[in-house]
Amino acid sequence: MFEDFHRSYFVIKTEKHGYIAVIPVGLNTISAMYPSLVNNRSTLVPVGGEPVPVKKGDELGHFAYGGSLNILLFQKGVFNAVSVLMGSRLGSLGHAIHA
């Protein structure tokens, strides 16, 4: 269903929670995504390209028009999901488990 929608992938290494993947998805063919510049480098990196170092507060990009979805993926053992009613807290962040 999402094969024609614009999307990006960011993997962020945090000290407290390990690796977190952020996947913004433009939910319509008109909801294009545009990268930002961080330290004069585009956050749009080709597959196999050199990662762009970012720090808290840096803008990674933006959606050109409404309708968006952000998917967060956490390292195993960091986020414990539970079944809750809509609008309720889904879980809490813990410390990353280092193998």
N, C-alpha and C positions, 0 to 999 in steps of 0.2 A: 503494500500500500504506500510506503514512503519512498519508493525508488525514484520518483521524479521530484521530490521535495529537496530543497537546498539544506545541507547540513554540514557541520564542522565537527572536528574532534579535538579536544584538548585534554592532555594528561598532565595533572599538576601534582608535584611532589610536595607534601606538607610535612612539617616536623612532627606535628601532633597526631595526624590522622593517616599517615602514609600516603599512598597514591589515590587520587580522586580523578575520575574521568568526567568531563563535562561535554555533553553532546547537544548543542543547540540545533533545533530543526525548524525550518520555515514551513508552516503547515499549509501552504497553498503555493501554487505555481507563481503567484504574484508576490509572495513573501520572500524576496531574495535576501541573502546575507552578504554583508560586506566586512572585510577584515579591517583591523585598526593598525596603526603604526605604533610599535613599542621600541624605543631607542633607535628610531629611524629604520626599523625593520618591520616588514609586514608580518602579521600573525598568520597569513596564508602561506603555508610551507608545503612544497611538493612532497609526495611520498618519498621517504628516504632522505629528505633534506635536513639540514641542521636545525634543531629546535631553537625557538626564540625564548630567551630567558625573560620571565615576567615576575612581577612582584605584586603583592596585595594592593588592589586599587587600580591596577592597569586595566584599560579597556581592551577587551579581546576582539570586539567587533560589534556590529549592530544589525538589526533586521530593518529592511527598507519599508516594510508595510506590515501592519498588525499580524495576528495569527501566528503564534510561535509556541514551541514546546522546548523545555530544557530537561534533559535526562542526566541524572547524576548517578555514577556508578562508584561504589566504594570498595576498597580492598577488603577481602574476607576478614571477618572478625571485628570490623570497625563500626558497622551500623547494623543494629539488630532490628529488623522490621517486625511489626506486629499488625494484626488485623484490627482496624479501627473504623469508626464512622467517618463519613466525609467531613473534612474541615478540622478533624482532630489531629493531634500529634502522631506522627508515624513511627517514631523511635527516637533514639538519642545517639550521639556520637561518643565513642569510647576511644581508647588508645589503640594504635595500630599494633597488630601482632607481628613481631619480627621472627622469622624462622632462622 
